[in-house]
Amino acid sequence: MSARTIGVVMNGVTGRMGHRQHLVRSVLAINSAGGVALAGGGRVLLKPVLVGRNEAKLRELAAAHDIDDWTTDLGAALADPANEIYFDAQVTSARVGAVVQAIEAGKHVYAEKPTAESLEDAITVTKVARAAGVKNGVVQDKLFLPGLRKLRRLVEGGFFGEILSVRGEFGYWVFEGDWQDAQRPSWNYRAADGGGIVLDMFPHWHYVMENLFGTVEAVTARAVTHVPRRWDEAGEPYEATADDAAYGIFELSGGIVAQINSSWATRVFRDELVEFQVDGTEGSAVAGLRRCRVQHRSMTPKPVWNPDLPATEPFRGQWQEVPDNAEFDNGFKVQWEMFIRHVVEDAPFPYDFAAGARGVQLAEAGLLSSAEGRRVELTPIDFGTEA
Ligand SMILES: NC(=O)c1ccc[n+]([C@@H]2O[C@H](COP(=O)([O-])OP(=O)(O)OC[C@H]3O[C@@H](n4cnc5c(N)ncnc54)[C@H](O)[C@@H]3O)[C@@H](O)[C@H]2O)c1
């Protein structure tokens, strides 16, 4: 079968996510595997066109990966009709302007989360995409992680009975940048530059909850800045104005309560950097990025509270590993393949800009809850048009 080639304008590829996950592990990996296989037969290869602000960095990146096309002129890249898709992994604050420019140039658009810094902008960009009739998608990579795919399998297989609650623990220590380099970019810690853990992580938690457990109906959150002073990439000290930890309670449809801690100021005493415990009437599960373990009600021990004696039961040993039963490819790559099929053969793709806006809505509601010290309800977003 023949392979056709689609040009993909990739903006922000010198960054952490754009480079590793989207360029190398998704787009280039798809091409190495022979392209995206279409349901109707045939394959699609991707021709990346790298866009950025820094000519030297782009040239070096393009050379390292044997890529011919790169430019600092976004408009020129968008003007080429061979480039059918625009992808954005820039800093969040730069996203909306570039995405709207791409839509106006008639491109299908795929973007990192969050789709915008504010709900208003996230709604606008959704409306603009819908009005132009272009395909649109937002990265929701966590859904494609092996651990969460196993969790989803358990939900869909009815393992839990009635789901009662979800507890999520996410985080690790992000170094301040003085005596050891920080492992995240400094803009993450400046509110004016689109930073903050709520804006970064609540969109993730939103699509995880929405896709696995139910609609998010209300949030009560406390966002704080635990580490007020950090050092940037140039070794200069700066004031950390954005939240670096958030403690959230989310009320979901069906009466499920989810409680998720997110922190860049905690040290890991877990098996993975994120873990979700789901408790249901019939069983419980603990899922991380890769692993998922379960305990059925028939296998549930009966601990008795007695602080006078050391723990007698090996609690962690009382869980069973959920088998893979499938091959799990890189989650970013899997979602890229879905988006390409969505563009080329109109395959379903539920992770659109409207879903992205719902994630931003939760982030905004979480920040409001924290600022005003109250529970905030989420109402369905009015996009003004049907999907
Ligand atoms: N899906 C995920 O798991 C995940 C994880 C981390 C970050 N992200 C998202 O990806 C996006 C990029 O995050 P990152 O961690 O790769 O950031 P990064 O700082 O490593 O990269 C940012 C990119 O944007 C470019 N850029 C454009 N305008 C800029 C400006 N004014 N200032 C600084 N850089 C500018 C940079 O050149 C660089 O290519 C963010 O929107 C973030 O929310 C997603």
The ligand as a Gaussian input file, in Angstrom:
#p B3LYP/6-31G(d) Opt

LIG

0 1
 N        1.870000      16.455000      28.661000
 C        2.752000      16.547000      29.644000
 O        2.965000      15.607000      30.400000
 C        3.515000      17.821000      29.833000
 C        4.630000      17.838000      30.694000
 C        5.347000      19.033000      30.843000
 C        4.946000      20.169000      30.157000
 N        3.854000      20.121000      29.345000
 C        3.410000      21.312000      28.619000
 O        4.285000      21.494000      27.513000
 C        4.534000      22.881000      27.290000
 C        6.064000      23.111000      27.261000
 O        6.602000      22.727000      28.499000
 P        8.158000      22.312000      28.634000
 O        8.304000      21.754000      30.003000
 O        8.572000      21.514000      27.451000
 O        8.836000      23.755000      28.608000
 P       10.277000      24.201000      28.034000
 O       10.588000      25.463000      28.728000
 O       11.252000      23.075000      28.144000
 O       10.016000      24.452000      26.492000
 C        9.288000      25.567000      26.055000
 C        9.415000      25.764000      24.561000
 O        8.670000      26.944000      24.207000
 C        9.544000      27.841000      23.515000
 N        9.114000      29.222000      23.793000
 C        8.324000      29.965000      22.997000
 N        8.111000      31.164000      23.527000
 C        8.752000      31.197000      24.704000
 C        8.908000      32.178000      25.711000
 N        8.324000      33.373000      25.606000
 N        9.648000      31.860000      26.800000
 C       10.235000      30.653000      26.920000
 N       10.116000      29.682000      25.979000
 C        9.391000      29.959000      24.876000
 C       10.928000      27.481000      23.956000
 O       11.882000      27.899000      23.013000
 C       10.835000      25.963000      24.066000
 O       10.975000      25.373000      22.789000
 C        3.809000      23.646000      28.398000
 O        2.589000      24.148000      27.912000
 C        3.518000      22.577000      29.446000
 O        2.304000      22.811000      30.154000
 C        3.161000      18.967000      29.179000

